[in-house]
Amino acid sequence: MAISAADIKKLREATGAGMTDCKNALVEADGEFEKAVEILRIKGQKGVAKREGRAASNGLVTLSVTGPGKATLLELNCETDFVAKSDTFIALAEQVVAAAAAVSANDPKDIVVDGKDLQTVLDDANAALGEKIEVRRVVTLEGTYVGSYLHKTNPDLPPQLGVLVALTAEKPEVAKDLAQHVAAFNPLYTTREEVSEEAVANERRVAREIAISEGKPEASLDKIVEGRITGFFKEAVLTEQAFAKDNKKSVAKVLEEAGTDVTSFARFKVGQA
């Protein structure tokens, strides 16, 4: 039976498998689409173990909002951007994040999908898509109000950057602005109190060594170091950063004026720690 380019394209879009694999499966299935899908699935399952050592550095970030005060953020990874934008991969991500939200997951090990262990579901996806598929991380935030934001770093791909922020008051617009701020400025901590004494001591040591290497006078070292520590906090701590929409105000000042505070945030970007 003759296999058309349109048939191959349809099967490739449905499964994410390679062009040659799709053509061979259609030939073996005598052109029957569903049978070809099954053939790819079976053949793919045999190669799952071989894919374990490969890097899954592409993918997407998705979320599930289960109420004004609760949301779950999840990063699902694959090997190529072709699979990342496939309908099959996107549908899998939606299925997995919904399951994660149902159990308020903060660890992939917590996730059960339709009664199946997560790894079983991912192994099935590995087989169907022909690539290593993995959930890299998941987090659930709860609060009086949890805002969210997804961002496409490439218009041809699904979102690869996602943010959640938990506020102490129901302020949707503030939450949206703050989530976009976190997406842009990538803070490491919510408040200064979260920064460990060890981290501050290390920053102080590095700042001193830099100042000495620059030839700064001994008498000025303490003042210079403390100035640089202040700069570290303004760069790394969310509430002390200059607000994205008005850099004359700190995030803390914006929150104060809005009558709310931020208790936590999460930021996932595909391929970034």
N, C-alpha and C positions, 0 to 999 in steps of 0.2 A: 504493500500500500504506500502511495506517495505521501510524504509528510511535508506540509507547507511551512513556510517561515512563520506564518501567523499562528499555527498550532504550537510551534516551538516557543514563540514569544509568549503565548498564553500560559503554557506550562511553566516557563521560566519565571514569569511574574507571580504565578500562584505558589510556587515552591521555593524560589530563590536559588534553584540548582543551576549548574553551568549549562551553557548552550549545547555542548556535545552530549552531556548526560541526558538532557531533555530529549534531544533527537533520538538517542539510542533507546531511551525508555519508550518513546512513542512508537518506534519501529517494533520493539519487542511486544508492545501492547496492541499492535495492529491499528494504531491510531486512536484507541479508546482512552479518553482523557483520564477518567478516574482510575483505570487500571495502570496507566503510566505514572500517576501520582503514587499509587501503592508500590510500584516497582522502585521508584526513586526512594521511597521511605524505607523499603526493605534493604536495598543496597546501601543506603546511607547509614542505616543502623550498624551495618558491619564495619563501617569506618569510624564510628564514634570514638573508640579507644585511640585510634591513630591521631585524632584531632585534639586529644587532651593536652598535649604539650604546646599547641599553637596559641598565639596571642590573640585575644579578643579585645582589640583596641578601638573598635568602632561601636556604634550602637545608638541608644537614645535614652533620654530621661523622661519619665512620665509620672503622673500623679493621680491620686484618687482623693477627692474631697468628700468626706462622709458627714459633714455638718459644719456650721460656722466655726466651731471650736475644735475641729479635728481634720487632719489631712495626712496622707502618706505619700512619700516621694521615693521613687525607685529608679535605679540605673540598670538597664539591660544591655549587655554587650554581645557583639558578634565580631567577625573578622573583617568584613568589607562594608563600604557604604552602600553597595548594591543591595545587600541583604537588609541593611538597616532601614532602608526606605521601602522595603517590600510590604505588601498588605499582610502577609503571613506573620512577619516579625512584629509589625505594629499591633496586630490582633493578639499575639502572644503576650506582648508587654501589657496590654490593657487587661488581659485575663489574669496575669500574675499580680499586677498592682492591686486589682480588686480583691484578690485572695489575701494579699498582704494587709490591706486595709481592714479586712474582716477580722483579723487577729491582732490588729495594732502592732504589726511587726516592726522590730528594730534590728533584726538579724535575718538573713536569708533562710537560716535553718528553721525559723518559726513558720515559714510559709508552706501551706498545703493547698494544692490546686484541685478542686473538684474531687477531694478524697485521695488524691495522689501525692506522693512525696515530690517536692519541688525538683529534685535531681532527676527523677523519672520523667517528668514533664520536659525538662531541659534536654535530656537524652533523646526524647522523641523529636524535639525541635532540631537537635543536631542532625539526626537522621534525615529529616525532611528537608532541611535547608542546606545541608552539606557543609556547615561551618560550626565551629565551636561557639556555643551559646551559654552565657552565664549571667547570673544576677550578681553584680559586683557589690551593691550595697542598697540598703533600704532604711528608711527612718519614718517614724510616725510622731508628729507633734500634736500636742493638745494644749488648749488654753481658752481664755474667754473668746478670743477670735484668732483664727489662723489664716493668714493670707498666703497666696501662692503666685508664682510667676514662672512661665516656661518661655524659653528664648531659643529661636533658631539661629545658630551661628552660620548656617548655610541654607539659603531658601529652598534648595532642592532636597533637603534632608529633614527628618523629623526633629523636634527639639533636642538639643544636646546639652542644654543648661537649664537647671531647674532650682527654684528657691522656695522654702517655706519660712514664714516668720510668725511667731506666736506673740500676741499682744494681750495686755491686761484689760482692754476695753474693746468693744465692738466698733472698730473704726476701719471700715473696708478701704477707703481711699488712702489712709495713712499706711495700712498694711501693704497695699499695692505699690505705693511709692517706695516703701522701705524694702520690699522684696526686689524691686528693680535696682535699688541702690546696692543691695547685697550682691546682686548678679554682676554689677559693674565694678564694684570696689573690693570684693572678695575679702572681707574681714576674717580674722582668725578666731576672735573671741567676741562674746556679746558685751561684756562689761570688763572693766579693769580688774575686778575681783576674781575673774576667772583665770587671769594670768598667774601662773605659779611663781613662787619666790625663786625657784631655780631658773625659770626662763628669764625673769627680770635680772637676776644676778649675771646670767650669761650675756645678756644684752649690754649690761653695764661694763662687764669685762671687755667685750669686743669694742665698745665705744671708747673706752680708755686706751686700748691698744692702738686704735685708729688715730686718736688724738695725739698720742705719743709719736706715732710714725709720721704724722703731719708736722711734727716739730712744735706743737703747742707748748707754751710755757707751763711749768709744773704748777705754778700758783693758780692757773686758770683751769686745770684739768677737771676738778670736781664740778665746777659750774658748767663746763662744756659737756661733760658726761651726762649730767642731769638734764641738760637741754636736749640731748639726743635721746634720752630715755622718754622724755615727754613726746618727742617726735615719733618714737616707736609706738607709743600708746595711740597717738592720733592716726597712725597708719594701720595698726593691727586690730584695734578695738572698735567694734561697730558704733557704740554710743558716743565715742570720741572723734569719729571721722567727720569731716566736713560733709554736710548733706548734699547729695548729688544735684538736687533741684535748686538749692540755694546754699552755695559754699560759704556764705557769711555766717551760717548757723551750723552748729554741731547737730548730729542726729539726736543726741540727748535733749537739746533745746527744742527741736521740732516735736519730739515726743511729749515734752513737758507742756508745750503750747497746745497740743492736741488732747491733753488730759489722759494720756495712756503711757505705758512703758512696754519694752520688749523683754520677754523672758528667755527666749531662745530662738535660734534660727538654724536652718540647714541649707547647704548649697552643694549641689552635685553638678559636675561638668564631666562629660564623657572623656575618659583618658587622663583626667587630672585628679590628683590625690585630694 
